[in-house]
Amino acid sequence: MSTSIYTPHQPNTPCPQATHFTHIQKQPALEFPKFDGTEVHDWFFQAENCFHSMRTIKAEKLEIASHHLTGDALKWFKIISKTKEGVPWSWPDFTNSIVTSFSPKHLDTQ
């Protein structure tokens, strides 16, 4: 009967289990854009680009985006969230509402 002893991998030594891929290039980390209520169309464009690059599924988009709201956009989201409490909110619903609420035409009429 053989006994297996766990030996932790030591830094700066080759890992015997590692497989090396020379053709894979590490991608730079993406920083998801914050939205403060200004330039909604630019923010939405950047957010969608990040989602595409990160291969984000629709079900996760709203949660990710809501964590990156600041200032007036965060205040808006808190109010909207209370009115929609218990009602499922989809990414298309969110984007339509935020673009409508923060587009320059809408803000000029307030």
C-alpha atoms as one frame of an Amber mdcrd trajectory, in Angstrom:
protein
   0.000   0.000   0.000   1.413   3.367  -0.990   0.896   6.548   0.955   0.489
   9.874  -0.809   1.896  12.914   0.936   0.759  16.376  -0.115   3.678  18.661
  -0.801   2.786  22.280  -1.531   4.207  23.830  -4.673   7.275  25.924  -3.916
   7.491  29.423  -5.445   9.921  29.899  -8.342  10.012  26.201  -9.192   8.307
  24.530 -12.118   4.984  22.988 -11.261   5.009  19.373 -12.477   1.270  19.394
 -13.187   1.339  22.628 -15.203   0.676  22.573 -18.909   2.294  25.428 -20.755
   0.455  27.162 -23.561   2.700  29.435 -25.559  -0.038  30.543 -27.942  -2.295
  32.074 -25.268  -1.736  35.737 -24.584  -3.011  37.202 -21.340  -5.678  39.852
 -21.904  -5.540  43.078 -19.906  -8.065  43.389 -17.094 -11.172  45.309 -18.064
 -12.463  48.054 -15.851 -16.232  48.305 -15.969 -17.276  51.944 -16.439 -18.963
  53.806 -13.617 -22.092  55.805 -14.399 -22.893  59.011 -12.527 -25.844  60.131
 -14.634 -23.905  61.939 -17.365 -23.209  60.784 -20.913 -25.639  57.866 -20.722
 -25.161  56.790 -24.337 -21.363  56.673 -23.955 -21.668  54.709 -20.711 -24.112
  52.242 -22.248 -21.790  51.722 -25.246 -18.801  51.087 -22.958 -20.836  48.788
 -20.696 -22.002  46.679 -23.643 -18.412  46.443 -24.920 -17.272  45.211 -21.498
 -20.106  42.683 -21.365 -19.138  41.414 -24.806 -15.451  41.121 -23.890 -16.256
  39.391 -20.593 -18.823  37.139 -22.305 -21.438  38.183 -19.755 -24.844  36.534
 -19.975 -27.945  38.760 -19.961 -29.050  37.466 -16.570 -25.921  38.961 -14.948
 -25.794  42.331 -16.727 -28.200  44.207 -14.467 -26.450  43.140 -11.281 -23.007
  44.067 -12.616 -24.155  47.432 -13.971 -26.037  48.363 -10.793 -22.832  47.966
  -8.757 -21.192  50.628 -10.913 -23.758  53.401 -10.480 -22.742  56.530  -8.573
 -24.156  59.980  -7.833 -27.472  60.819  -9.484 -27.593  57.447 -11.242 -27.360
  55.607  -7.921 -30.071  57.802  -6.397 -32.269  57.064  -9.424 -31.624  53.331
  -9.133 -32.555  53.282  -5.435 -35.900  54.980  -6.170 -36.649  52.755  -9.167
 -35.690  49.624  -7.227 -38.212  50.465  -4.490 -41.016  50.934  -7.016 -40.164
  47.640  -8.726 -39.714  45.674  -5.494 -40.641  42.040  -6.079 -41.016  42.579
  -9.831 -38.354  40.949 -12.029 -36.415  43.573 -13.940 -34.702  42.584 -17.165
 -31.609  44.131 -18.741 -33.681  45.600 -21.627 -36.122  47.152 -19.102 -33.204
  48.661 -17.177 -31.444  50.025 -20.249 -34.625  51.550 -21.679 -35.395  53.187
 -18.353 -31.896  54.521 -17.674 -31.416  55.850 -21.206 -34.824  57.535 -21.088
 -34.174  59.005 -17.643 -30.666  60.292 -18.353 -30.742  61.206 -22.030 -30.063
  64.905 -22.628 -33.545  65.464 -24.124 -35.235  64.075 -21.005 -33.022  66.041
 -18.623 -33.750  69.311 -20.471 -37.486  68.932 -19.732 -37.077  68.491 -15.961
